[in-house]
């Protein structure tokens, strides 16, 4: 279970499956990051928080570019699930989608 995580200017490129997968966190801030995938490395979910066993709360994501080619899988940019997810304290804003082929 992570506590007080601050991620800035991060880039995930050509990941298979998920860009970030987190099963518990309190107070996570992400700023100005980019997630890229193409038709060779097929992404499915770019940022996923799964709160089945641990709490996910106070997530603040701001300034994201999600990029993929048309040959990629259908992409879910953000996913939050599980009984221990505090939905009211989790926020995602300023997201741009970009098709680069």
FENURWO-V185364 format. One record per pair of residues at least 6 apart in sequence whose C-alpha atoms are under 8 Angstrom apart, sorted by the first residue. I is the first residue (numbers start at 1). J is the second residue. D is the distance in Angstrom with one decimal. If there is no record, write none. Layout:
# FENURWO-V185364
i = [I;I]
j = [J;J]
d = [D;D]
This chain:
# FENURWO-V185364
i = [1;1;1;1;1;1;2;2;2;3;3;3;3;4;4;4;4;4;5;5;5;5;6;6;6;7;7;7;7;8;8;8;8;9;9;9;9;10;10;10;11;11;11;11;12;12;12;12;13;13;13;14;14;14;14;14;14;14;15;15;15;15;15;16;16;16;16;17;17;17;17;17;18;18;18;18;18;18;19;19;19;19;19;20;20;20;21;21;21;21;22;22;22;23;23;23;23;23;23;23;23;24;24;24;24;24;24;24;25;25;25;25;25;26;26;26;26;26;27;27;27;27;28;28;28;29;29;29;30;30;30;31;31;31;31;32;32;32;32;33;33;33;34;34;34;34;35;35;35;35;35;36;36;36;37;37;37;37;37;38;38;38;38;38;39;39;39;39;39;39;40;41;42;42;43;43;43;43;44;44;44;44;45;45;45;45;45;46;46;46;46;46;47;47;47;48;48;48;49;49;49;49;50;50;50;50;50;50;51;51;51;51;51;51;52;52;52;52;52;53;53;53;54;55;55;55;56;56;56;57;57;57;57;57;58;58;58;58;59;59;59;60;60;60;61;61;61;62;62;62;62;63;63;63;63;64;64;64;64;65;65;65;65;66;66;66;66;66;67;67;67;67;68;68;68;69;69;69;70;70;80]
j = [23;24;25;26;54;55;24;25;26;25;26;27;28;25;26;27;28;29;26;27;28;29;28;29;30;28;29;30;31;30;31;32;33;31;32;33;34;32;33;34;33;34;35;36;19;34;35;36;35;36;37;36;37;38;40;41;42;43;36;37;41;42;43;41;42;43;44;42;43;44;45;46;43;44;45;46;47;48;35;43;45;46;47;46;47;48;47;48;49;50;48;49;50;49;50;51;52;53;54;55;56;49;50;51;53;54;55;56;54;55;56;57;59;55;56;57;58;59;57;58;59;60;58;59;60;59;60;61;60;61;62;61;62;63;64;62;63;64;65;63;64;65;64;65;66;67;46;64;65;66;67;66;67;68;43;67;68;69;72;68;69;70;71;72;68;69;70;71;72;73;72;72;72;73;72;73;74;75;73;74;75;76;75;76;77;78;79;66;75;76;77;78;77;78;79;78;79;80;56;79;80;81;56;79;80;81;82;85;80;81;82;83;84;85;81;82;83;84;85;82;83;84;84;84;85;86;84;85;86;85;86;87;89;90;86;89;90;91;89;90;91;90;91;92;91;92;93;92;93;94;95;93;94;95;96;93;94;95;96;95;96;97;98;77;95;96;97;98;97;98;99;100;98;99;100;99;100;101;99;101;87]
d = [7.4;4.8;5.4;7.8;7.0;8.0;6.4;4.6;6.4;5.8;5.0;6.1;7.3;8.0;6.3;4.8;5.7;7.9;7.9;6.4;4.6;6.2;5.9;4.8;6.0;7.9;6.2;4.7;6.4;5.8;4.8;6.0;6.6;6.4;5.1;4.9;7.8;7.2;4.7;6.5;5.7;4.8;5.9;7.9;6.2;6.4;4.8;6.3;5.9;4.7;6.1;5.9;4.6;6.5;8.0;5.2;7.4;7.6;7.8;6.6;6.0;7.1;6.1;5.3;5.3;5.1;7.6;6.5;4.5;4.9;6.3;7.7;6.1;6.1;4.9;5.1;6.6;7.3;7.0;7.6;6.9;4.5;5.8;6.3;4.8;6.1;6.2;4.9;6.0;7.6;6.3;4.9;6.2;5.8;4.8;5.6;7.6;7.5;6.4;7.9;7.4;7.3;7.1;6.0;7.7;4.9;5.2;5.0;7.7;6.3;4.8;6.4;8.0;7.3;6.0;5.0;5.7;7.2;6.5;4.6;5.7;7.7;6.4;4.8;6.2;6.1;4.9;5.8;6.4;4.8;6.3;6.2;5.1;5.7;7.4;6.6;4.5;5.5;7.9;6.6;5.1;6.6;5.7;4.7;6.0;7.7;6.8;7.9;6.4;5.1;6.2;6.2;4.7;5.7;6.0;6.3;4.7;6.9;7.1;5.4;5.0;7.9;6.8;5.6;7.9;6.2;7.3;4.5;4.4;7.7;7.6;7.7;5.2;5.8;6.9;6.3;8.0;6.5;6.2;6.5;4.8;6.2;5.7;4.7;5.7;6.7;7.3;8.0;7.3;6.4;4.9;6.3;6.0;4.9;6.4;5.8;4.7;6.0;7.0;6.1;4.8;6.5;7.5;7.9;5.9;5.1;5.7;7.7;7.5;5.9;4.3;6.2;4.9;5.3;7.4;4.3;5.6;6.0;7.9;7.8;8.0;6.9;6.1;4.7;5.8;7.3;6.5;4.9;6.2;6.4;5.1;7.3;5.7;6.1;7.7;4.8;5.3;7.9;6.6;4.5;6.1;6.0;5.0;6.2;6.1;4.7;6.4;6.0;5.0;5.7;7.5;6.6;4.9;5.9;8.0;8.0;6.4;4.8;6.2;5.9;4.8;5.9;7.1;7.0;7.4;6.2;4.9;6.1;6.0;4.6;5.7;6.7;6.7;5.3;6.3;5.5;5.6;5.4;6.9;6.9;8.0]
